[in-house]
Amino acid sequence: MKLTKLTLLPLLCLVLLVPACKDDDGGSGSCNYNFDQTELFQNLADQVILPAYNTLKNRVDDLAAATTAFNGNPSEINLAILRSAWLSAYLSWQTAAPYEFGPAEEVFLRMSVNNFPLDTLAVQANLQSGTYNFDQPDAFDKGFPALDYLLYGTGLNDAAIVARFTGTDGSKYRDYLAAVVADIQERVNHTYNGWNSGYRETFTGNTGTAAGTSLSLIINGFNQNYELIKREKLGVPSGVLTLGFANPDKVEAYYSGESLALAIRALEASEDLYLGRSASGTNGAGLDDYLIAANALKGGVPLDQLIKDQFATAINTLKSVEAPLSETVQNDQQSVINAYNEVTKQLVNIKTDMPSVLCVSITYIDNPSDSD
């Protein structure tokens, strides 16, 4: 799941889209639409990104407090409280996931807190040795997926799971639980503090369309995270990418059965980013407004309308899938494939058409085993 950066890979301007791109520096030419980038970046920063990180920080702080309480007194009641805090933080993560640049990129936030499917053998090896290092971004033994396993997958029932934390190896389990949560908290705090200690100003003032500008960071982060939704959350588990063979154990949050809720929230967060919509539902300046200002058409239809309609279809189709996802990919595989297909249809709009109109290049590497 490790995603490697690539040097600038320009996209050809599409004939079907109006207008065609020309400049990449925000100067004169067809890229110089009558649109205020600063207003866009300020709205995204103040109403979308910073609130997402603020909520995530608060939820992770709650998770840390619940972890301390559970480790001090492992019980089924405290386990239930800890699980609730974990799910709340995990859902909040879905909203912050598209912004893997700036302070988040400095600490490999996405790959540190949500690499899945979990490598349970690595977790068990860590537990037994008592030594572990969470600084390898391409490892799968940490983050929210590790907590999913520790809190739901280490026993046949709640009593057995609590016994893991109180038995002979109880101290090892408690220490590992605390270490995983502390690592998440440290990286989230770094990202939150970075945005509130200067990066917000850097982001809102970084205008233009070339690689490294805020528009490029947003569009690349938006697309990269969207592809993870399509591929990791739906494509791999459904079997679309594995010759039709379903992979129920590859879903996100396999042990808790919360995969579908996380996927829906992630897709909704992508729509919020596109619309510039705040958590309260206020619709501010977003990428949709940029496309409207550019008068972008596709087949004679506004590109913005096509994107909005496809978001609605994809979200509704995903919501029609029954939970838990790990069972549905086996019992009703086609319903998951249908959701995957609707999510996939959006990619040509947001990854090819929109960047072409806005003169932004996609600069990350696709998974070579996947396709749009």
C-alpha positions in Angstrom: 0.0 0.0 0.0 3.0 2.2 0.0 2.6 5.1 -2.4 5.7 6.5 -3.9 6.1 10.1 -5.2 7.0 10.6 -8.9 8.4 13.6 -10.6 5.9 15.7 -12.5 3.9 13.7 -15.0 2.0 16.1 -17.2 -1.4 15.1 -18.5 -2.5 15.9 -22.0 -5.3 18.4 -22.3 -8.5 16.7 -23.3 -10.2 17.7 -26.5 -13.6 16.9 -24.9 -13.1 19.5 -22.2 -13.6 23.2 -22.6 -11.4 25.2 -22.2 -8.1 23.4 -22.9 -5.2 24.0 -20.5 -2.2 26.1 -21.4 -0.3 27.6 -18.5 0.8 26.0 -15.2 1.8 29.1 -13.3 -1.4 31.0 -12.9 -0.3 33.6 -15.4 -2.1 34.8 -18.5 -3.7 32.2 -20.8 -6.6 29.7 -20.6 -5.6 28.7 -17.0 -6.2 32.2 -15.7 -9.9 31.9 -15.0 -11.8 34.6 -13.2 -11.6 32.6 -9.9 -10.0 33.6 -6.6 -7.8 30.7 -5.5 -7.1 32.4 -2.2 -10.7 32.3 -1.3 -10.8 28.6 -2.2 -7.8 27.8 -0.1 -9.0 29.9 2.9 -12.4 28.1 2.9 -10.8 24.7 2.6 -8.3 25.5 5.3 -10.7 27.1 7.8 -13.9 25.3 7.2 -12.8 21.8 6.0 -9.2 20.8 6.7 -8.5 22.5 10.1 -11.9 21.4 11.5 -11.1 17.8 10.3 -7.8 17.8 12.1 -9.2 19.5 15.2 -11.9 16.8 15.5 -9.4 14.1 14.8 -7.1 15.4 17.5 -9.9 15.6 20.0 -11.1 12.1 19.2 -7.6 10.7 19.4 -7.1 12.4 22.8 -10.3 10.7 23.9 -9.0 7.4 22.6 -5.8 7.9 24.6 -7.7 8.6 27.8 -9.9 5.6 27.3 -6.8 3.5 26.7 -5.3 4.6 29.9 -8.5 3.9 31.8 -8.8 0.4 30.3 -5.1 -0.5 30.9 -5.5 0.6 34.5 -8.6 -1.5 34.9 -9.3 -4.0 32.1 -13.0 -4.9 32.2 -15.8 -5.4 29.7 -17.3 -2.0 30.6 -14.0 -0.2 29.9 -13.5 -2.3 26.8 -16.8 -1.1 25.4 -15.8 2.5 26.2 -12.5 2.1 24.5 -14.1 0.5 21.4 -16.4 3.5 21.1 -13.6 5.9 21.4 -11.6 4.0 18.8 -14.5 4.0 16.3 -15.1 7.7 16.8 -11.5 8.4 16.1 -11.4 6.1 13.1 -14.4 7.7 11.5 -12.8 11.1 12.1 -9.7 9.9 10.4 -11.6 9.3 7.2 -12.4 13.0 7.0 -8.8 14.0 7.4 -7.3 11.3 5.1 -7.3 13.3 1.8 -4.8 15.9 3.2 -1.6 13.9 3.0 0.7 16.9 2.4 2.4 19.5 4.5 2.6 18.5 8.2 0.9 15.1 7.5 3.4 14.1 4.9 6.2 14.9 7.3 5.1 12.1 9.6 3.7 9.7 7.0 0.4 10.1 8.6 -1.8 8.0 6.3 0.5 5.0 6.2 1.2 5.2 9.9 -2.4 5.2 11.1 -4.3 3.2 8.4 -2.2 0.7 6.6 -4.5 -2.3 6.1 -5.0 -5.3 5.9 -3.2 -5.8 9.2 -0.2 -8.2 9.4 -1.3 -10.1 12.5 1.9 -12.2 12.4 3.9 -9.1 12.8 1.7 -7.9 15.6 2.1 -11.2 17.4 5.8 -11.1 16.9 5.9 -7.6 18.3 3.8 -8.6 21.3 6.0 -11.6 22.2 9.3 -9.7 21.7 8.2 -6.6 23.5 10.2 -4.5 21.0 8.7 -2.6 18.0 9.3 0.4 15.9 6.5 2.2 14.2 8.7 4.4 12.1 8.5 2.2 9.0 5.7 3.7 6.9 5.3 0.5 4.8 4.7 -1.7 7.8 1.2 -3.1 8.6 1.4 -3.6 12.4 0.1 -0.4 13.8 -2.4 2.4 13.7 -6.2 2.0 13.8 -6.1 -1.5 12.1 -3.9 -2.8 15.0 -6.4 -1.5 17.5 -9.2 -3.2 15.5 -7.4 -6.5 16.1 -6.4 -5.9 19.7 -9.9 -4.8 20.7 -12.0 -7.2 18.6 -9.8 -10.0 17.3 -7.8 -11.4 20.2 -10.6 -13.6 21.7 -13.9 -15.3 20.9 -15.9 -13.0 23.1 -15.5 -9.8 25.2 -14.5 -11.8 28.3 -11.8 -13.6 26.4 -10.5 -10.4 25.0 -10.3 -8.8 28.4 -8.5 -11.9 29.7 -5.8 -11.2 27.1 -5.0 -8.0 28.9 -5.1 -9.5 32.4 -3.5 -12.9 31.8 0.1 -14.1 31.7 0.9 -11.9 28.8 -1.4 -9.1 29.9 1.3 -6.6 30.4 2.6 -7.2 26.8 -0.9 -6.5 25.4 -1.4 -3.4 27.5 2.0 -2.1 26.5 1.4 -2.7 22.9 -2.1 -1.1 23.0 -0.6 2.0 24.7 2.3 2.2 22.2 0.0 2.0 19.2 -2.3 4.7 20.5 0.7 6.9 21.6 2.1 6.7 18.1 -1.2 7.7 16.5 -1.5 10.6 18.9 2.0 11.9 18.3 1.6 11.9 14.6 -1.9 13.5 14.7 -0.7 16.2 17.1 2.3 17.0 14.9 0.0 17.5 11.9 -2.5 19.5 13.9 0.2 21.7 15.4 1.8 22.2 12.0 -1.4 23.5 10.5 -1.9 25.9 13.4 1.7 27.1 13.5 2.2 28.6 10.1 1.3 26.0 7.5 -2.2 27.3 7.2 -0.8 30.7 6.0 1.6 28.8 3.7 -1.2 26.8 2.2 -3.6 29.7 1.6 -0.9 31.8 0.0 0.5 29.1 -2.3 -1.4 30.0 -5.5 -0.8 28.8 -9.1 -1.3 25.5 -10.8 2.2 24.0 -11.0 3.3 21.0 -9.0 3.7 21.9 -5.3 1.1 24.7 -5.3 -1.9 24.3 -3.0 -4.2 23.5 -5.9 -1.9 20.7 -7.1 -1.7 19.4 -3.5 -5.4 19.4 -3.0 -6.2 17.7 -6.4 -3.5 15.1 -6.0 -4.5 14.4 -2.3 -8.1 14.2 -3.3 -7.5 11.7 -6.1 -5.0 9.6 -4.3 -7.3 9.1 -1.3 -10.3 8.5 -3.6 -8.3 5.7 -5.3 -7.6 4.1 -2.0 -11.3 4.1 -1.3 -12.0 2.4 -4.6 -9.1 -0.1 -4.5 -8.4 -1.0 -0.9 -11.8 -0.5 0.7 -13.8 -2.0 -2.1 -11.9 -3.4 -5.0 -9.6 -5.8 -3.3 -12.2 -7.2 -0.8 -14.9 -7.6 -3.6 -12.6 -9.7 -5.8 -12.7 -7.3 -8.7 -8.9 -7.1 -8.6 -8.3 -10.8 -7.8 -10.0 -12.6 -10.7 -13.4 -12.6 -9.0 -12.2 -14.3 -5.8 -13.5 -12.3 -2.8 -11.1 -11.4 0.0 -13.3 -10.9 3.1 -10.2 -10.6 5.4 -8.8 -7.7 3.4 -11.5 -5.3 4.4 -10.8 -2.3 6.5 -11.6 -2.9 10.2 -12.1 -6.6 9.6 -12.4 -7.7 13.2 -14.9 -5.1 14.3 -17.1 -5.3 11.2 -17.1 -1.5 10.8 -15.7 -1.5 7.2 -18.8 -0.2 5.5 -19.3 2.7 7.9 -15.7 3.8 7.4 -16.0 3.5 3.6 -19.2 5.5 3.5 -17.7 8.2 5.6 -14.6 8.3 3.4 -16.6 8.8 0.3 -18.7 11.5 1.9 -15.6 13.3 3.0 -14.4 13.3 -0.6 -17.6 14.9 -1.7 -17.2 17.5 1.1 -13.8 18.4 -0.1 -15.0 18.8 -3.7 -17.8 21.0 -2.6 -15.9 23.0 0.0 -18.6 21.9 2.5 -18.0 22.3 6.2 -18.9 19.8 8.9 -22.0 21.9 9.6 -23.1 21.6 6.0 -22.2 25.2 4.9 -21.2 25.1 1.2 -18.3 27.4 0.7 -15.8 27.9 -2.1 -14.8 24.5 -3.5 -13.4 22.7 -6.5 -16.9 22.7 -7.9 -16.9 26.5 -8.0 -13.6 26.5 -9.8 -15.0 24.2 -12.6 -18.0 26.4 -12.9 -15.8 29.5 -13.3 -13.9 27.6 -16.0 -17.1 26.8 -17.8 -15.9 23.2 -18.0 -18.1 21.0 -20.3 -18.0 17.3 -21.1 -20.2 16.1 -23.9 -22.1 19.4 -23.7 -22.9 18.9 -19.9 -21.2 20.9 -17.1 -18.4 18.8 -15.7 -19.3 20.0 -12.2 -22.9 18.6 -12.6 -21.5 15.2 -13.8 -19.2 15.0 -10.7 -22.0 15.9 -8.3 -24.4 13.4 -9.8 -21.8 10.6 -9.7 -21.0 11.3 -6.1 -24.7 11.0 -5.2 -25.0 7.8 -7.1 -21.8 6.2 -5.7 -22.7 7.1 -2.1 -26.3 5.9 -2.4 -25.1 2.6 -4.0 -22.5 2.1 -1.3 -25.2 2.7 1.4 -27.3 0.0 -0.1 -24.6 -2.6 0.7 -25.3 -4.6 3.8 -22.9 -4.6 6.7 -20.6 -6.2 7.6 -18.7 -5.9 4.4 -16.6 -9.0 5.0 -19.8 -11.2 4.9 -21.4 -9.3 2.0 -18.5 -9.8 -0.3 -19.1 -13.5 0.1 -22.9 -13.7 0.3 -23.8 -10.8 -2.1 -20.6 -10.1 -4.0 -22.4 -8.3 -6.8 -23.8 -5.6 -4.6 -20.2 -4.7 -3.5 -19.0 -4.8 -7.1 -21.9 -2.5 -8.1 -20.7 0.0 -5.5 -17.1 -0.4 -6.7 -18.2 0.3 -10.3 -20.1 3.5 -9.3 -17.1 4.7 -7.3 -14.8 4.0 -10.3 -17.0 5.9 -12.7 -16.1 9.1 -10.9 -12.3 8.7 -11.5 -12.3 9.9 -15.1 -14.1 13.0 -14.0 -11.9 13.9 -11.1 -8.5 12.4 -12.1 -8.5 13.2 -15.9 -11.0 15.8 -16.8 -10.8 18.1 -13.8 -7.0 18.3 -13.6 -6.9 18.9 -17.4 -9.3 21.9 -17.1 -7.5 23.4 -14.1 -4.1 22.7 -15.6 -2.9 20.6 -12.8 -0.8 17.4 -13.2 -1.3 14.2 -11.3 2.1 13.5 -9.7 1.6 10.3 -7.8 2.1 6.7 -9.0 -0.9 4.5 -9.7 -1.0 1.0 -8.3 0.5 -1.0 -11.3 -2.0 -3.9 -10.7 -5.0 -1.6 -10.9 -6.6 0.5 -13.6 -9.2 3.2 -13.9 
